[in-house]
Amino acid sequence: MTDVPQQKPDLAEVVLAARNVAKSYGNVHALKGVNFDIHRGQVTTLFGENGAGKSTLMKILSGVIQPTSGEIILDGKPVAFNNSTEARDRGISIIHQELSLAPNLSVRDNIFMGREIMGPTGVDFAEEERQARRLMAELEEDIDPLTPVEELRLGQQQIVEIARALSVDSRILIMDEPTSALSASEVEVLFKVIRDLTAKGVSIVYISHHLEEALQITDHAVVLRDGTMTAYAPRAEIDLEWIVRNMVGDNYDLGSPPEGHVFGEVALSVRDLTVADPKGGAFNVVDRLSLDLRAGEVVCIYGLMGAGRTELLETVAGRLRASSGEVVLEGREISHLSIAERIARGLALVPEDRQRDGLVQTMSVGENLSLASIASFTKGLFTQKKAERALIDASIREVTVKTSGPAAAIGSLSGGNQQKVVIGKMLATKPRVIMLDEPSRGIDIGAKAEVFKLLAEEAKRGLAVIYSTSEVGECLSIAHRIIVMHKGRISAEFDSNVSKEKIMAASGESVAA
Amino acid sequence: MSDTTLARTAAAKPAFSLGRLLLEGRAFFALILIVAVFSFLSPNYFTVSNFLIMASHVAIYGILAVGMLLVILNGGIDLSVGSVLALSGVIAGALMQGVEMQALGVILYPPVWAVVVLTCALGAAVGAVNGVLIAWFKVPAFVATLGVMYVARGIALLMTNGLTYNNLSGRPELGNTGFDWLGFNRLAGIPISVLVLAGIAVLAGLMLSRSAFGRWLYASGGNERAADLSGVPVKRVKITVYTLSGMLAAVAGLVLSSQLTSAGPTAGTTYELTAIAAVVIGGAALTGGRGTVRGTMLGAFVIGFLSDGLVIIGVSSYWQTVFTGAVIVLAVLMNSIQYGKGARKG
């Protein structure tokens, strides 16, 4: 473990501090004793990869969850929040990554949702409207409080969230990835709001994956990795390289590109693929993208949220429809085929969200494993129990699922083992090409390494592997080739000797003006 | 890691617990309780002949409930089965009265087997309409089948002008006798309708537990997105279950009109709710993916034996409604106890 660096003395008053805060879920340690301070009227940014514990820490500070051990010190006194309302009453508000507004209600109703101002004859709408107008004026946003939230741009909705937090006189405002959905000009507005707020003495805790953007606004940086704080420093002492070094670390080995085999023919070829925004936006989430993948090759797609990785993979798998372009599997055009036909031809997708898209929670481990290859053990009208059992047993061995048996409930497995079940299910279809969307999401580092090892072995046997990730360390593991996506296009392509900084730069992580 | 997994699984499965056994076998124990109580209250209840009569009553609900189970396993609901049952009976009745072909100047009297086939095909077609509306046009199942429920009932009323076909026995000289066979005859002492129910239940059970389609159905009901990405033809599964539900409603309609030797357009009103109740009492989850034919059959018998028992001991039919309602609420309560914990684990 890295030594926790000593905090530099700072003149600004500490309003909120975490002391040895730890959080465990069973045997999973999401946070392992974190210390840090939030100063009055300053911005503290939390850096860290997915699963580093940023969100857990923020939820603890805002009372959403309670720490297993350690304490929170507010204005020099230890406090314990039982829920987020208690934290809000003490002046701590959080703005979640996913906005929590009711789109059908007006700006005014959203700001006062759950805390309506009551007059003698019910809700005092006039007073609410007056206060909402005052807040909007304070934020210098020209939004009429009576506009329904659904008619606002995303950036404006963010402002409404901030107004809601301010309406309870928050002294500490936690923002979880506030810019991930904002345009560059909206980010400027947000930053201006943040500067105004800090000038008034409000403290901001900021989380962002846009490193350079965060550097513009922050006064302090805290870096988390695997639930531990790896670095803490004021803005003056840090730069981008420092953050990346502390975020990613260089200790853990996720493997190296498999060697000693020759790549085969091109297994998957994508030509000028264009996919319109499935949510109905007037832009393309995948924009004239072309790529080739050879048998035995491992390719990593790196990109930020919204870069179009998931849409690319789901279109190739057949879930989404392409507006133009073609997908060729082993020399045959497959764009018109259904998902089932693509699986039968040897193209498998392991989806990003295993709870939503990967597992059937009502079925057992075994039934989940055999789900995609039912045809292989069906003879005539009926499924063959013995053949199915053999397939399940082979799968459990191959992907090393730790389970009490095929009949165990899928919910009884740990995240990593659930992920292995999803991968095992698709490998059981004997694919020629396997695509994995964020295969390491929400699994611990040991399981991560096992998953990558498994993929590297499959590649050696001639499987073409393509996986996406938003963690740069995972690109520099088993991938022979790294493709960086940005706004639906390939913005760069590297071999496995590239540096982390280069990959991150190509992903548009420096969108700042 | 391995230890955690094992420990958690072990915690979920205590060696033996009476509470758990009662919870999982609740429909079975409820049925035994009902039989015991009514046998105690009435000497006529616990006789073979009474059981066979009650079973032939259960057959109607039971057949509907099997179709409803398929739909509910898929995460849907089919409110149209009661109306389809009535429409099928009326169509069968109309066919038995003869179809006049004006152009040819003749009246066709289809034989009974043809009436049965045509009626089942009609029920399947109505079910397919439900399925297409739900799978392709994304109409919520509740709304689509509610609409079809009204349309089917309306057509049945239109066809008969609100009246009932009373003569379904056919005439020997026309060669269309035998319609009452379904409702009245017995094979080895067992009413045909009960045998029909048994056959349907066995076939449905085999389909669910042993066929690829059954697996598709459980998977797409449990998590449609995951099933879709695993190559399960989720739309086809959906259309198929509504089609089967419609067809089974037609079978139930045939059995009912044969038992009554009459076919009225108001038959089967609220039967869809009884069928849903049977499925729920049988432990199926309305959210889909969980449920068995065995449970649904137990559910159908619980409802049937309870209401017939109340009739036998002379309790007011208003009380029957209250009792049935209470049993349904209790069943759903138990379902949420059983599945509630599992769902949170995910």
Chai-1 contact restraints between the chains, C-beta under 6 A:
chainA,res_idxA,chainB,res_idxB,connection_type,confidence,min_distance_angstrom,max_distance_angstrom,comment,restraint_id
A,N27,B,T4,contact,1.0,0.0,6.0,A-B,restraint_1
A,I339,B,G231,contact,1.0,0.0,6.0,A-B,restraint_2
A,A340,B,G231,contact,1.0,0.0,6.0,A-B,restraint_3
A,I343,B,G231,contact,1.0,0.0,6.0,A-B,restraint_4
A,P351,B,L229,contact,1.0,0.0,6.0,A-B,restraint_5
A,R356,B,R225,contact,1.0,0.0,6.0,A-B,restraint_6
A,D357,B,R225,contact,1.0,0.0,6.0,A-B,restraint_7
A,D357,B,A226,contact,1.0,0.0,6.0,A-B,restraint_8
A,D357,B,L229,contact,1.0,0.0,6.0,A-B,restraint_9
A,G358,B,A226,contact,1.0,0.0,6.0,A-B,restraint_10
A,L359,B,A226,contact,1.0,0.0,6.0,A-B,restraint_11
A,V360,B,A219,contact,1.0,0.0,6.0,A-B,restraint_12
A,V360,B,G222,contact,1.0,0.0,6.0,A-B,restraint_13
A,V360,B,N223,contact,1.0,0.0,6.0,A-B,restraint_14
A,V360,B,A226,contact,1.0,0.0,6.0,A-B,restraint_15
A,Q361,B,G346,contact,1.0,0.0,6.0,A-B,restraint_16
A,T362,B,G222,contact,1.0,0.0,6.0,A-B,restraint_17
A,T362,B,G289,contact,1.0,0.0,6.0,A-B,restraint_18
A,T362,B,R290,contact,1.0,0.0,6.0,A-B,restraint_19
A,M363,B,G222,contact,1.0,0.0,6.0,A-B,restraint_20
A,L371,B,A219,contact,1.0,0.0,6.0,A-B,restraint_21
A,L371,B,S230,contact,1.0,0.0,6.0,A-B,restraint_22
A,A372,B,S230,contact,1.0,0.0,6.0,A-B,restraint_23
A,A372,B,G231,contact,1.0,0.0,6.0,A-B,restraint_24
A,I374,B,A212,contact,1.0,0.0,6.0,A-B,restraint_25
A,I374,B,R215,contact,1.0,0.0,6.0,A-B,restraint_26
A,T378,B,A212,contact,1.0,0.0,6.0,A-B,restraint_27
A,L381,B,S211,contact,1.0,0.0,6.0,A-B,restraint_28
A,F382,B,R210,contact,1.0,0.0,6.0,A-B,restraint_29
A,F382,B,S211,contact,1.0,0.0,6.0,A-B,restraint_30
A,T383,B,R210,contact,1.0,0.0,6.0,A-B,restraint_31
A,K402,B,M1,contact,1.0,0.0,6.0,A-B,restraint_32
A,K402,B,S2,contact,1.0,0.0,6.0,A-B,restraint_33
A,K402,B,T5,contact,1.0,0.0,6.0,A-B,restraint_34
A,S404,B,L6,contact,1.0,0.0,6.0,A-B,restraint_35
A,S404,B,T9,contact,1.0,0.0,6.0,A-B,restraint_36
A,A408,B,T9,contact,1.0,0.0,6.0,A-B,restraint_37
A,G411,B,K345,contact,1.0,0.0,6.0,A-B,restraint_38
A,G411,B,G346,contact,1.0,0.0,6.0,A-B,restraint_39
A,S412,B,R8,contact,1.0,0.0,6.0,A-B,restraint_40
A,S412,B,T9,contact,1.0,0.0,6.0,A-B,restraint_41
